[in-house]
Amino acid sequence: MRAVIDRFEGELAVMEFEDGYKNIPRKMLPPEAREGDVLVFQDEQWRVDKGATRNSKEKIEKLAEELWED
């Protein structure tokens, strides 16, 4: 299972899954997890997928640059 952290609301992480948003207790996530990170649920725990997070952020930056090109 894969999801992206949209935002934190108190002790909850609002996470975007393929089928919508769900609230996950922040204490279930790794302490280094940040907004925008891609997380994978594996072996009964969440972990940050650093490669997928990096790719996602690069795509967003590229789209933003294209938006502002003349």
CHARMM internal coordinates of N, CA and C (Angstrom, degrees):
IC EDIT
DIST 1 N 1 CA 1.4418
DIST 1 CA 1 C 1.5307
ANGL 1 N 1 CA 1 C 108.05
DIST 1 C 2 N 1.3284
ANGL 1 CA 1 C 2 N 115.78
DIHE 1 N 1 CA 1 C 2 N 138.71
DIST 2 N 2 CA 1.4638
ANGL 1 C 2 N 2 CA 121.97
DIHE 1 CA 1 C 2 N 2 CA -176.48
DIST 2 CA 2 C 1.5284
ANGL 2 N 2 CA 2 C 108.80
DIHE 1 C 2 N 2 CA 2 C -129.57
DIST 2 C 3 N 1.3353
ANGL 2 CA 2 C 3 N 116.01
DIHE 2 N 2 CA 2 C 3 N 143.52
DIST 3 N 3 CA 1.4645
ANGL 2 C 3 N 3 CA 121.00
DIHE 2 CA 2 C 3 N 3 CA 178.79
DIST 3 CA 3 C 1.5239
ANGL 3 N 3 CA 3 C 109.20
DIHE 2 C 3 N 3 CA 3 C -154.48
DIST 3 C 4 N 1.3349
ANGL 3 CA 3 C 4 N 115.02
DIHE 3 N 3 CA 3 C 4 N 161.30
DIST 4 N 4 CA 1.4659
ANGL 3 C 4 N 4 CA 121.78
DIHE 3 CA 3 C 4 N 4 CA 177.79
DIST 4 CA 4 C 1.5247
ANGL 4 N 4 CA 4 C 108.13
DIHE 3 C 4 N 4 CA 4 C -116.88
DIST 4 C 5 N 1.3198
ANGL 4 CA 4 C 5 N 116.86
DIHE 4 N 4 CA 4 C 5 N 136.12
DIST 5 N 5 CA 1.4645
ANGL 4 C 5 N 5 CA 120.17
DIHE 4 CA 4 C 5 N 5 CA 176.33
DIST 5 CA 5 C 1.5230
ANGL 5 N 5 CA 5 C 108.08
DIHE 4 C 5 N 5 CA 5 C -75.39
DIST 5 C 6 N 1.3207
ANGL 5 CA 5 C 6 N 115.92
DIHE 5 N 5 CA 5 C 6 N 114.81
DIST 6 N 6 CA 1.4625
ANGL 5 C 6 N 6 CA 121.18
DIHE 5 CA 5 C 6 N 6 CA 177.55
DIST 6 CA 6 C 1.5253
ANGL 6 N 6 CA 6 C 110.33
DIHE 5 C 6 N 6 CA 6 C -79.45
DIST 6 C 7 N 1.3337
ANGL 6 CA 6 C 7 N 115.29
DIHE 6 N 6 CA 6 C 7 N -46.66
DIST 7 N 7 CA 1.4680
ANGL 6 C 7 N 7 CA 119.97
DIHE 6 CA 6 C 7 N 7 CA -178.37
DIST 7 CA 7 C 1.5300
ANGL 7 N 7 CA 7 C 108.88
DIHE 6 C 7 N 7 CA 7 C -169.19
DIST 7 C 8 N 1.3185
ANGL 7 CA 7 C 8 N 114.71
DIHE 7 N 7 CA 7 C 8 N 168.78
DIST 8 N 8 CA 1.4602
ANGL 7 C 8 N 8 CA 121.62
DIHE 7 CA 7 C 8 N 8 CA 174.01
DIST 8 CA 8 C 1.5174
ANGL 8 N 8 CA 8 C 108.45
DIHE 7 C 8 N 8 CA 8 C -110.73
DIST 8 C 9 N 1.3136
ANGL 8 CA 8 C 9 N 115.42
DIHE 8 N 8 CA 8 C 9 N 137.91
DIST 9 N 9 CA 1.4674
ANGL 8 C 9 N 9 CA 122.46
DIHE 8 CA 8 C 9 N 9 CA 174.98
DIST 9 CA 9 C 1.5194
ANGL 9 N 9 CA 9 C 106.91
DIHE 8 C 9 N 9 CA 9 C -128.51
DIST 9 C 10 N 1.3182
ANGL 9 CA 9 C 10 N 115.35
DIHE 9 N 9 CA 9 C 10 N 95.67
DIST 10 N 10 CA 1.4609
ANGL 9 C 10 N 10 CA 119.50
DIHE 9 CA 9 C 10 N 10 CA -177.42
DIST 10 CA 10 C 1.5185
ANGL 10 N 10 CA 10 C 110.20
DIHE 9 C 10 N 10 CA 10 C 63.85
DIST 10 C 11 N 1.3127
ANGL 10 CA 10 C 11 N 116.14
DIHE 10 N 10 CA 10 C 11 N -123.30
DIST 11 N 11 CA 1.4640
ANGL 10 C 11 N 11 CA 121.40
DIHE 10 CA 10 C 11 N 11 CA -178.20
DIST 11 CA 11 C 1.5247
ANGL 11 N 11 CA 11 C 112.96
DIHE 10 C 11 N 11 CA 11 C -90.40
DIST 11 C 12 N 1.3327
ANGL 11 CA 11 C 12 N 116.96
DIHE 11 N 11 CA 11 C 12 N 9.38
DIST 12 N 12 CA 1.4643
ANGL 11 C 12 N 12 CA 120.88
DIHE 11 CA 11 C 12 N 12 CA 179.97
DIST 12 CA 12 C 1.5198
ANGL 12 N 12 CA 12 C 111.24
DIHE 11 C 12 N 12 CA 12 C -113.98
DIST 12 C 13 N 1.3234
ANGL 12 CA 12 C 13 N 115.26
DIHE 12 N 12 CA 12 C 13 N 146.49
DIST 13 N 13 CA 1.4640
ANGL 12 C 13 N 13 CA 121.92
DIHE 12 CA 12 C 13 N 13 CA 170.65
DIST 13 CA 13 C 1.5227
ANGL 13 N 13 CA 13 C 106.26
DIHE 12 C 13 N 13 CA 13 C -105.44
DIST 13 C 14 N 1.3287
ANGL 13 CA 13 C 14 N 116.78
DIHE 13 N 13 CA 13 C 14 N 125.18
DIST 14 N 14 CA 1.4586
ANGL 13 C 14 N 14 CA 121.12
DIHE 13 CA 13 C 14 N 14 CA 175.03
DIST 14 CA 14 C 1.5195
ANGL 14 N 14 CA 14 C 105.24
DIHE 13 C 14 N 14 CA 14 C -87.83
DIST 14 C 15 N 1.3351
ANGL 14 CA 14 C 15 N 115.22
DIHE 14 N 14 CA 14 C 15 N 114.48
DIST 15 N 15 CA 1.4558
ANGL 14 C 15 N 15 CA 120.11
DIHE 14 CA 14 C 15 N 15 CA -173.61
DIST 15 CA 15 C 1.5211
ANGL 15 N 15 CA 15 C 110.79
DIHE 14 C 15 N 15 CA 15 C -116.09
DIST 15 C 16 N 1.3351
ANGL 15 CA 15 C 16 N 115.01
DIHE 15 N 15 CA 15 C 16 N 139.12
DIST 16 N 16 CA 1.4628
ANGL 15 C 16 N 16 CA 121.22
DIHE 15 CA 15 C 16 N 16 CA -179.81
DIST 16 CA 16 C 1.5257
ANGL 16 N 16 CA 16 C 109.00
DIHE 15 C 16 N 16 CA 16 C -96.94
DIST 16 C 17 N 1.3329
ANGL 16 CA 16 C 17 N 114.49
DIHE 16 N 16 CA 16 C 17 N 118.74
DIST 17 N 17 CA 1.4520
ANGL 16 C 17 N 17 CA 122.67
DIHE 16 CA 16 C 17 N 17 CA 175.45
DIST 17 CA 17 C 1.5275
ANGL 17 N 17 CA 17 C 108.13
DIHE 16 C 17 N 17 CA 17 C -105.33
DIST 17 C 18 N 1.3204
ANGL 17 CA 17 C 18 N 118.01
DIHE 17 N 17 CA 17 C 18 N 172.50
DIST 18 N 18 CA 1.4642
ANGL 17 C 18 N 18 CA 121.17
DIHE 17 CA 17 C 18 N 18 CA 178.52
DIST 18 CA 18 C 1.5202
ANGL 18 N 18 CA 18 C 111.69
DIHE 17 C 18 N 18 CA 18 C -57.38
DIST 18 C 19 N 1.3276
ANGL 18 CA 18 C 19 N 116.76
DIHE 18 N 18 CA 18 C 19 N -34.56
DIST 19 N 19 CA 1.4650
ANGL 18 C 19 N 19 CA 120.77
DIHE 18 CA 18 C 19 N 19 CA -175.23
DIST 19 CA 19 C 1.5266
ANGL 19 N 19 CA 19 C 113.88
DIHE 18 C 19 N 19 CA 19 C -100.80
DIST 19 C 20 N 1.3259
ANGL 19 CA 19 C 20 N 118.00
DIHE 19 N 19 CA 19 C 20 N 13.20
DIST 20 N 20 CA 1.4609
ANGL 19 C 20 N 20 CA 120.34
DIHE 19 CA 19 C 20 N 20 CA 177.46
DIST 20 CA 20 C 1.5196
ANGL 20 N 20 CA 20 C 112.26
DIHE 19 C 20 N 20 CA 20 C 133.18
DIST 20 C 21 N 1.3239
ANGL 20 CA 20 C 21 N 114.68
DIHE 20 N 20 CA 20 C 21 N -166.75
DIST 21 N 21 CA 1.4657
ANGL 20 C 21 N 21 CA 121.57
DIHE 20 CA 20 C 21 N 21 CA -176.71
DIST 21 CA 21 C 1.5227
ANGL 21 N 21 CA 21 C 110.79
DIHE 20 C 21 N 21 CA 21 C -100.81
DIST 21 C 22 N 1.3271
ANGL 21 CA 21 C 22 N 115.27
DIHE 21 N 21 CA 21 C 22 N 146.24
DIST 22 N 22 CA 1.4629
ANGL 21 C 22 N 22 CA 121.39
DIHE 21 CA 21 C 22 N 22 CA 175.92
DIST 22 CA 22 C 1.5247
ANGL 22 N 22 CA 22 C 108.01
DIHE 21 C 22 N 22 CA 22 C -141.19
DIST 22 C 23 N 1.3248
ANGL 22 CA 22 C 23 N 115.91
DIHE 22 N 22 CA 22 C 23 N 149.32
DIST 23 N 23 CA 1.4613
ANGL 22 C 23 N 23 CA 122.06
DIHE 22 CA 22 C 23 N 23 CA 175.68
DIST 23 CA 23 C 1.5221
ANGL 23 N 23 CA 23 C 108.94
DIHE 22 C 23 N 23 CA 23 C -94.21
DIST 23 C 24 N 1.3163
ANGL 23 CA 23 C 24 N 115.26
DIHE 23 N 23 CA 23 C 24 N 127.67
DIST 24 N 24 CA 1.4624
ANGL 23 C 24 N 24 CA 121.82
DIHE 23 CA 23 C 24 N 24 CA 179.67
DIST 24 CA 24 C 1.5277
ANGL 24 N 24 CA 24 C 107.16
DIHE 23 C 24 N 24 CA 24 C -121.44
DIST 24 C 25 N 1.3405
ANGL 24 CA 24 C 25 N 118.17
DIHE 24 N 24 CA 24 C 25 N 132.53
DIST 25 N 25 CA 1.4666
ANGL 24 C 25 N 25 CA 119.14
DIHE 24 CA 24 C 25 N 25 CA 177.18
DIST 25 CA 25 C 1.5300
ANGL 25 N 25 CA 25 C 110.96
DIHE 24 C 25 N 25 CA 25 C -56.52
DIST 25 C 26 N 1.3068
ANGL 25 CA 25 C 26 N 115.23
DIHE 25 N 25 CA 25 C 26 N 130.93
DIST 26 N 26 CA 1.4674
ANGL 25 C 26 N 26 CA 121.32
DIHE 25 CA 25 C 26 N 26 CA -177.70
DIST 26 CA 26 C 1.5249
ANGL 26 N 26 CA 26 C 111.71
DIHE 25 C 26 N 26 CA 26 C -57.90
DIST 26 C 27 N 1.3224
ANGL 26 CA 26 C 27 N 116.67
DIHE 26 N 26 CA 26 C 27 N -32.76
DIST 27 N 27 CA 1.4663
ANGL 26 C 27 N 27 CA 120.26
DIHE 26 CA 26 C 27 N 27 CA -178.19
DIST 27 CA 27 C 1.5267
ANGL 27 N 27 CA 27 C 112.64
DIHE 26 C 27 N 27 CA 27 C -66.27
DIST 27 C 28 N 1.3440
ANGL 27 CA 27 C 28 N 117.46
DIHE 27 N 27 CA 27 C 28 N -14.16
DIST 28 N 28 CA 1.4643
ANGL 27 C 28 N 28 CA 120.91
DIHE 27 CA 27 C 28 N 28 CA 177.69
DIST 28 CA 28 C 1.5331
ANGL 28 N 28 CA 28 C 112.32
DIHE 27 C 28 N 28 CA 28 C -84.89
DIST 28 C 29 N 1.3291
ANGL 28 CA 28 C 29 N 116.54
DIHE 28 N 28 CA 28 C 29 N -9.87
DIST 29 N 29 CA 1.4618
ANGL 28 C 29 N 29 CA 121.23
DIHE 28 CA 28 C 29 N 29 CA -177.03
DIST 29 CA 29 C 1.5222
ANGL 29 N 29 CA 29 C 110.51
DIHE 28 C 29 N 29 CA 29 C -98.12
DIST 29 C 30 N 1.3291
ANGL 29 CA 29 C 30 N 116.81
DIHE 29 N 29 CA 29 C 30 N 158.41
DIST 30 N 30 CA 1.4669
ANGL 29 C 30 N 30 CA 118.45
DIHE 29 CA 29 C 30 N 30 CA 176.29
DIST 30 CA 30 C 1.5247
ANGL 30 N 30 CA 30 C 110.30
DIHE 29 C 30 N 30 CA 30 C -64.85
DIST 30 C 31 N 1.3181
ANGL 30 CA 30 C 31 N 118.62
DIHE 30 N 30 CA 30 C 31 N 146.58
DIST 31 N 31 CA 1.4680
ANGL 30 C 31 N 31 CA 121.36
DIHE 30 CA 30 C 31 N 31 CA -176.65
DIST 31 CA 31 C 1.5263
ANGL 31 N 31 CA 31 C 113.69
DIHE 30 C 31 N 31 CA 31 C -60.19
DIST 31 C 32 N 1.3275
ANGL 31 CA 31 C 32 N 117.90
DIHE 31 N 31 CA 31 C 32 N -25.54
DIST 32 N 32 CA 1.4688
ANGL 31 C 32 N 32 CA 120.50
DIHE 31 CA 31 C 32 N 32 CA -178.72
DIST 32 CA 32 C 1.5272
ANGL 32 N 32 CA 32 C 113.21
DIHE 31 C 32 N 32 CA 32 C -83.53
DIST 32 C 33 N 1.3327
ANGL 32 CA 32 C 33 N 118.48
DIHE 32 N 32 CA 32 C 33 N -3.59
DIST 33 N 33 CA 1.4697
ANGL 32 C 33 N 33 CA 121.79
DIHE 32 CA 32 C 33 N 33 CA -177.51
DIST 33 CA 33 C 1.5268
ANGL 33 N 33 CA 33 C 111.06
DIHE 32 C 33 N 33 CA 33 C -64.72
DIST 33 C 34 N 1.3360
ANGL 33 CA 33 C 34 N 115.58
DIHE 33 N 33 CA 33 C 34 N 134.73
DIST 34 N 34 CA 1.4643
ANGL 33 C 34 N 34 CA 122.99
DIHE 33 CA 33 C 34 N 34 CA -178.51
DIST 34 CA 34 C 1.5204
ANGL 34 N 34 CA 34 C 110.30
DIHE 33 C 34 N 34 CA 34 C -130.51
DIST 34 C 35 N 1.3373
ANGL 34 CA 34 C 35 N 115.96
DIHE 34 N 34 CA 34 C 35 N 163.29
DIST 35 N 35 CA 1.4600
ANGL 34 C 35 N 35 CA 120.87
DIHE 34 CA 34 C 35 N 35 CA 176.23
DIST 35 CA 35 C 1.5239
ANGL 35 N 35 CA 35 C 109.30
DIHE 34 C 35 N 35 CA 35 C -55.78
DIST 35 C 36 N 1.3180
ANGL 35 CA 35 C 36 N 116.16
DIHE 35 N 35 CA 35 C 36 N 136.31
DIST 36 N 36 CA 1.4562
ANGL 35 C 36 N 36 CA 121.57
DIHE 35 CA 35 C 36 N 36 CA 179.96
DIST 36 CA 36 C 1.5192
ANGL 36 N 36 CA 36 C 113.98
DIHE 35 C 36 N 36 CA 36 C 91.67
DIST 36 C 37 N 1.3321
ANGL 36 CA 36 C 37 N 117.41
DIHE 36 N 36 CA 36 C 37 N -12.30
DIST 37 N 37 CA 1.4617
ANGL 36 C 37 N 37 CA 120.01
DIHE 36 CA 36 C 37 N 37 CA 179.41
DIST 37 CA 37 C 1.5245
ANGL 37 N 37 CA 37 C 111.01
DIHE 36 C 37 N 37 CA 37 C -71.10
DIST 37 C 38 N 1.3316
ANGL 37 CA 37 C 38 N 115.04
DIHE 37 N 37 CA 37 C 38 N 144.18
DIST 38 N 38 CA 1.4586
ANGL 37 C 38 N 38 CA 122.08
DIHE 37 CA 37 C 38 N 38 CA 172.55
DIST 38 CA 38 C 1.5218
ANGL 38 N 38 CA 38 C 106.29
DIHE 37 C 38 N 38 CA 38 C -91.90
DIST 38 C 39 N 1.3290
ANGL 38 CA 38 C 39 N 115.96
DIHE 38 N 38 CA 38 C 39 N 127.78
DIST 39 N 39 CA 1.4576
ANGL 38 C 39 N 39 CA 120.62
DIHE 38 CA 38 C 39 N 39 CA 179.53
DIST 39 CA 39 C 1.5227
ANGL 39 N 39 CA 39 C 109.98
DIHE 38 C 39 N 39 CA 39 C -118.02
DIST 39 C 40 N 1.3235
ANGL 39 CA 39 C 40 N 114.96
DIHE 39 N 39 CA 39 C 40 N 149.12
DIST 40 N 40 CA 1.4558
ANGL 39 C 40 N 40 CA 122.29
DIHE 39 CA 39 C 40 N 40 CA 177.88
DIST 40 CA 40 C 1.5231
ANGL 40 N 40 CA 40 C 107.36
DIHE 39 C 40 N 40 CA 40 C -122.92
DIST 40 C 41 N 1.3451
ANGL 40 CA 40 C 41 N 115.91
DIHE 40 N 40 CA 40 C 41 N 135.21
DIST 41 N 41 CA 1.4639
ANGL 40 C 41 N 41 CA 120.55
DIHE 40 CA 40 C 41 N 41 CA 176.79
DIST 41 CA 41 C 1.5216
ANGL 41 N 41 CA 41 C 107.19
DIHE 40 C 41 N 41 CA 41 C -95.99
DIST 41 C 42 N 1.3301
ANGL 41 CA 41 C 42 N 115.73
DIHE 41 N 41 CA 41 C 42 N 114.42
DIST 42 N 42 CA 1.4541
ANGL 41 C 42 N 42 CA 122.20
DIHE 41 CA 41 C 42 N 42 CA -175.18
DIST 42 CA 42 C 1.5163
ANGL 42 N 42 CA 42 C 109.15
DIHE 41 C 42 N 42 CA 42 C -143.83
DIST 42 C 43 N 1.3149
ANGL 42 CA 42 C 43 N 116.37
DIHE 42 N 42 CA 42 C 43 N 138.05
DIST 43 N 43 CA 1.4685
ANGL 42 C 43 N 43 CA 121.09
DIHE 42 CA 42 C 43 N 43 CA 178.19
DIST 43 CA 43 C 1.5279
ANGL 43 N 43 CA 43 C 111.65
DIHE 42 C 43 N 43 CA 43 C 52.93
DIST 43 C 44 N 1.3339
ANGL 43 CA 43 C 44 N 114.92
DIHE 43 N 43 CA 43 C 44 N 43.70
DIST 44 N 44 CA 1.4700
ANGL 43 C 44 N 44 CA 121.84
DIHE 43 CA 43 C 44 N 44 CA 175.84
DIST 44 CA 44 C 1.5227
ANGL 44 N 44 CA 44 C 114.32
DIHE 43 C 44 N 44 CA 44 C 66.68
DIST 44 C 45 N 1.3427
ANGL 44 CA 44 C 45 N 117.69
DIHE 44 N 44 CA 44 C 45 N 20.35
DIST 45 N 45 CA 1.4664
ANGL 44 C 45 N 45 CA 119.30
DIHE 44 CA 44 C 45 N 45 CA 176.30
DIST 45 CA 45 C 1.5213
ANGL 45 N 45 CA 45 C 110.57
DIHE 44 C 45 N 45 CA 45 C -149.43
DIST 45 C 46 N 1.3308
ANGL 45 CA 45 C 46 N 114.89
DIHE 45 N 45 CA 45 C 46 N 155.88
DIST 46 N 46 CA 1.4596
ANGL 45 C 46 N 46 CA 121.73
DIHE 45 CA 45 C 46 N 46 CA 176.52
DIST 46 CA 46 C 1.5147
ANGL 46 N 46 CA 46 C 109.11
DIHE 45 C 46 N 46 CA 46 C -87.66
DIST 46 C 47 N 1.3425
ANGL 46 CA 46 C 47 N 115.82
DIHE 46 N 46 CA 46 C 47 N 141.61
DIST 47 N 47 CA 1.4586
ANGL 46 C 47 N 47 CA 120.26
DIHE 46 CA 46 C 47 N 47 CA 173.19
DIST 47 CA 47 C 1.5224
ANGL 47 N 47 CA 47 C 108.53
DIHE 46 C 47 N 47 CA 47 C -139.44
DIST 47 C 48 N 1.3229
ANGL 47 CA 47 C 48 N 116.13
DIHE 47 N 47 CA 47 C 48 N 149.14
DIST 48 N 48 CA 1.4626
ANGL 47 C 48 N 48 CA 121.49
DIHE 47 CA 47 C 48 N 48 CA 178.65
DIST 48 CA 48 C 1.5251
ANGL 48 N 48 CA 48 C 108.21
DIHE 47 C 48 N 48 CA 48 C -76.41
DIST 48 C 49 N 1.3313
ANGL 48 CA 48 C 49 N 115.90
DIHE 48 N 48 CA 48 C 49 N 127.96
DIST 49 N 49 CA 1.4640
ANGL 48 C 49 N 49 CA 121.53
DIHE 48 CA 48 C 49 N 49 CA 174.52
DIST 49 CA 49 C 1.5260
ANGL 49 N 49 CA 49 C 106.21
DIHE 48 C 49 N 49 CA 49 C -91.53
DIST 49 C 50 N 1.3204
ANGL 49 CA 49 C 50 N 116.11
DIHE 49 N 49 CA 49 C 50 N 94.36
DIST 50 N 50 CA 1.4686
ANGL 49 C 50 N 50 CA 120.98
DIHE 49 CA 49 C 50 N 50 CA -173.01
DIST 50 CA 50 C 1.5205
ANGL 50 N 50 CA 50 C 112.31
DIHE 49 C 50 N 50 CA 50 C -62.92
DIST 50 C 51 N 1.3242
ANGL 50 CA 50 C 51 N 117.59
DIHE 50 N 50 CA 50 C 51 N -38.22
DIST 51 N 51 CA 1.4617
ANGL 50 C 51 N 51 CA 120.71
DIHE 50 CA 50 C 51 N 51 CA 179.18
DIST 51 CA 51 C 1.5154
ANGL 51 N 51 CA 51 C 111.88
DIHE 50 C 51 N 51 CA 51 C -65.56
DIST 51 C 52 N 1.3318
ANGL 51 CA 51 C 52 N 116.92
DIHE 51 N 51 CA 51 C 52 N -46.23
DIST 52 N 52 CA 1.4665
ANGL 51 C 52 N 52 CA 120.85
DIHE 51 CA 51 C 52 N 52 CA 179.38
DIST 52 CA 52 C 1.5218
ANGL 52 N 52 CA 52 C 110.75
DIHE 51 C 52 N 52 CA 52 C -66.56
DIST 52 C 53 N 1.3249
ANGL 52 CA 52 C 53 N 117.46
DIHE 52 N 52 CA 52 C 53 N -36.62
DIST 53 N 53 CA 1.4661
ANGL 52 C 53 N 53 CA 121.04
DIHE 52 CA 52 C 53 N 53 CA 177.67
DIST 53 CA 53 C 1.5212
ANGL 53 N 53 CA 53 C 110.13
DIHE 52 C 53 N 53 CA 53 C -63.71
DIST 53 C 54 N 1.3207
ANGL 53 CA 53 C 54 N 116.81
DIHE 53 N 53 CA 53 C 54 N -45.70
DIST 54 N 54 CA 1.4632
ANGL 53 C 54 N 54 CA 121.35
DIHE 53 CA 53 C 54 N 54 CA 179.28
DIST 54 CA 54 C 1.5335
ANGL 54 N 54 CA 54 C 110.56
DIHE 53 C 54 N 54 CA 54 C -61.18
DIST 54 C 55 N 1.3351
ANGL 54 CA 54 C 55 N 117.19
DIHE 54 N 54 CA 54 C 55 N -45.91
DIST 55 N 55 CA 1.4667
ANGL 54 C 55 N 55 CA 121.00
DIHE 54 CA 54 C 55 N 55 CA 179.13
DIST 55 CA 55 C 1.5162
ANGL 55 N 55 CA 55 C 111.65
DIHE 54 C 55 N 55 CA 55 C -61.18
DIST 55 C 56 N 1.3167
ANGL 55 CA 55 C 56 N 116.84
DIHE 55 N 55 CA 55 C 56 N -42.84
DIST 56 N 56 CA 1.4638
ANGL 55 C 56 N 56 CA 121.52
DIHE 55 CA 55 C 56 N 56 CA -179.89
DIST 56 CA 56 C 1.5237
ANGL 56 N 56 CA 56 C 110.93
DIHE 55 C 56 N 56 CA 56 C -62.45
DIST 56 C 57 N 1.3224
ANGL 56 CA 56 C 57 N 116.78
DIHE 56 N 56 CA 56 C 57 N -45.69
DIST 57 N 57 CA 1.4656
ANGL 56 C 57 N 57 CA 120.65
DIHE 56 CA 56 C 57 N 57 CA -179.35
DIST 57 CA 57 C 1.5267
ANGL 57 N 57 CA 57 C 111.17
DIHE 56 C 57 N 57 CA 57 C -66.02
DIST 57 C 58 N 1.3371
ANGL 57 CA 57 C 58 N 117.26
DIHE 57 N 57 CA 57 C 58 N -36.96
DIST 58 N 58 CA 1.4679
ANGL 57 C 58 N 58 CA 120.41
DIHE 57 CA 57 C 58 N 58 CA 177.66
DIST 58 CA 58 C 1.5276
ANGL 58 N 58 CA 58 C 110.96
DIHE 57 C 58 N 58 CA 58 C -64.87
DIST 58 C 59 N 1.3332
ANGL 58 CA 58 C 59 N 117.13
DIHE 58 N 58 CA 58 C 59 N -41.05
DIST 59 N 59 CA 1.4696
ANGL 58 C 59 N 59 CA 120.79
DIHE 58 CA 58 C 59 N 59 CA 177.91
DIST 59 CA 59 C 1.5237
ANGL 59 N 59 CA 59 C 111.07
DIHE 58 C 59 N 59 CA 59 C -62.12
DIST 59 C 60 N 1.3235
ANGL 59 CA 59 C 60 N 116.19
DIHE 59 N 59 CA 59 C 60 N -43.56
DIST 60 N 60 CA 1.4645
ANGL 59 C 60 N 60 CA 120.74
DIHE 59 CA 59 C 60 N 60 CA -179.73
DIST 60 CA 60 C 1.5243
ANGL 60 N 60 CA 60 C 110.20
DIHE 59 C 60 N 60 CA 60 C -63.96
DIST 60 C 61 N 1.3289
ANGL 60 CA 60 C 61 N 117.35
DIHE 60 N 60 CA 60 C 61 N -43.54
DIST 61 N 61 CA 1.4676
ANGL 60 C 61 N 61 CA 120.78
DIHE 60 CA 60 C 61 N 61 CA 178.79
DIST 61 CA 61 C 1.5266
ANGL 61 N 61 CA 61 C 110.98
DIHE 60 C 61 N 61 CA 61 C -62.21
DIST 61 C 62 N 1.3240
ANGL 61 CA 61 C 62 N 116.95
DIHE 61 N 61 CA 61 C 62 N -41.13
DIST 62 N 62 CA 1.4691
ANGL 61 C 62 N 62 CA 120.78
DIHE 61 CA 61 C 62 N 62 CA 179.90
DIST 62 CA 62 C 1.5259
ANGL 62 N 62 CA 62 C 110.42
DIHE 61 C 62 N 62 CA 62 C -64.90
DIST 62 C 63 N 1.3287
ANGL 62 CA 62 C 63 N 117.03
DIHE 62 N 62 CA 62 C 63 N -43.65
DIST 63 N 63 CA 1.4668
ANGL 62 C 63 N 63 CA 120.43
DIHE 62 CA 62 C 63 N 63 CA 177.83
DIST 63 CA 63 C 1.5235
ANGL 63 N 63 CA 63 C 111.12
DIHE 62 C 63 N 63 CA 63 C -61.89
DIST 63 C 64 N 1.3255
ANGL 63 CA 63 C 64 N 116.93
DIHE 63 N 63 CA 63 C 64 N -40.74
DIST 64 N 64 CA 1.4660
ANGL 63 C 64 N 64 CA 120.80
DIHE 63 CA 63 C 64 N 64 CA 179.48
DIST 64 CA 64 C 1.5239
ANGL 64 N 64 CA 64 C 110.47
DIHE 63 C 64 N 64 CA 64 C -64.45
DIST 64 C 65 N 1.3223
ANGL 64 CA 64 C 65 N 116.98
DIHE 64 N 64 CA 64 C 65 N -41.35
DIST 65 N 65 CA 1.4663
ANGL 64 C 65 N 65 CA 120.56
DIHE 64 CA 64 C 65 N 65 CA 178.11
DIST 65 CA 65 C 1.5252
ANGL 65 N 65 CA 65 C 110.81
DIHE 64 C 65 N 65 CA 65 C -62.28
DIST 65 C 66 N 1.3402
ANGL 65 CA 65 C 66 N 116.84
DIHE 65 N 65 CA 65 C 66 N -42.63
DIST 66 N 66 CA 1.4645
ANGL 65 C 66 N 66 CA 121.19
DIHE 65 CA 65 C 66 N 66 CA 179.92
DIST 66 CA 66 C 1.5266
ANGL 66 N 66 CA 66 C 111.43
DIHE 65 C 66 N 66 CA 66 C -64.17
DIST 66 C 67 N 1.3131
ANGL 66 CA 66 C 67 N 116.44
DIHE 66 N 66 CA 66 C 67 N -33.44
DIST 67 N 67 CA 1.4626
ANGL 66 C 67 N 67 CA 120.72
DIHE 66 CA 66 C 67 N 67 CA 178.86
DIST 67 CA 67 C 1.5148
ANGL 67 N 67 CA 67 C 111.90
DIHE 66 C 67 N 67 CA 67 C -63.60
DIST 67 C 68 N 1.3401
ANGL 67 CA 67 C 68 N 115.95
DIHE 67 N 67 CA 67 C 68 N -36.03
DIST 68 N 68 CA 1.4593
ANGL 67 C 68 N 68 CA 120.42
DIHE 67 CA 67 C 68 N 68 CA -174.15
DIST 68 CA 68 C 1.5243
ANGL 68 N 68 CA 68 C 113.82
DIHE 67 C 68 N 68 CA 68 C -95.33
DIST 68 C 69 N 1.3506
ANGL 68 CA 68 C 69 N 116.98
DIHE 68 N 68 CA 68 C 69 N 0.52
DIST 69 N 69 CA 1.4638
ANGL 68 C 69 N 69 CA 119.23
DIHE 68 CA 68 C 69 N 69 CA 177.05
DIST 69 CA 69 C 1.5202
ANGL 69 N 69 CA 69 C 109.97
DIHE 68 C 69 N 69 CA 69 C -69.74
DIST 69 C 70 N 1.3392
ANGL 69 CA 69 C 70 N 115.84
DIHE 69 N 69 CA 69 C 70 N 145.99
DIST 70 N 70 CA 1.4717
ANGL 69 C 70 N 70 CA 120.36
DIHE 69 CA 69 C 70 N 70 CA 178.41
DIST 70 CA 70 C 1.4995
ANGL 70 N 70 CA 70 C 111.32
DIHE 69 C 70 N 70 CA 70 C -79.09
END
COOR INIT
IC SEED 1 N 1 CA 1 C
IC BUILD
